[in-house]
Amino acid sequence: MLSQLLGPRYAQLLQTWTPTLVTWGGVAGVGVIWATDWKLVLQYVPYIGGKFKTED
């Protein structure tokens, strides 16, 4: 299917580069969380979110 859509050469290149792209995407995601308000993101993680509960 993929080789029919892109061609065999590009399908092979995509298959080769997929682990690298996934790794760098994960690094970028962690970098965005680190650079922004991390409590805003981590409040939705089940175990960690309990640390940020505030009593109003």
N, C-alpha and C positions, 0 to 999 in steps of 0.2 A: 504494500500500500504506500508506504513512505517513499520507496524508490520509484514508484510510478509517478508520484506527485512531484518530487524534486529531481529525480534522476539518481542513478546508482552512486555517482561520485559524491554528491551532496548528502545523500543518506548515510554514506560511510563516514564522511566528515562530522556530521551531526552525532552519529553514534559514538565516535571517538571523543568528541568534545563535551558530551553531556555530563560526565562526572565533574569536569572542571567547572562548567557553567553552574551546576548545582552547588558546588562548594563555594564559589565566589558569590552566588546569590545568598547563601546562608550567612557568609561573612558580612555582606552588605546589610542584610536584615538585622543582624546583631549590632552592627555599627549605627544603624538608624535608631534602634532602641536605646543604645548607649548615649547617643547625642540628644535624644529627646527626653521627655519626662518619663523615666523608667517606671515610676510608681503608677502612672496612668495605664501603662501596658500590663504590668505584672499584677494588678489588682484582679485581673480576669483569670489568672493561673490558679487552679483549685487550691493547692496546698500553700503556696506563697501568698496568695491573696488575703489570707486571714491575718497576716502581719500588719496590713495597712488599714484595718477597720478602725474607724473613728466613732466614738460615742457622741452623738449630738445631743 
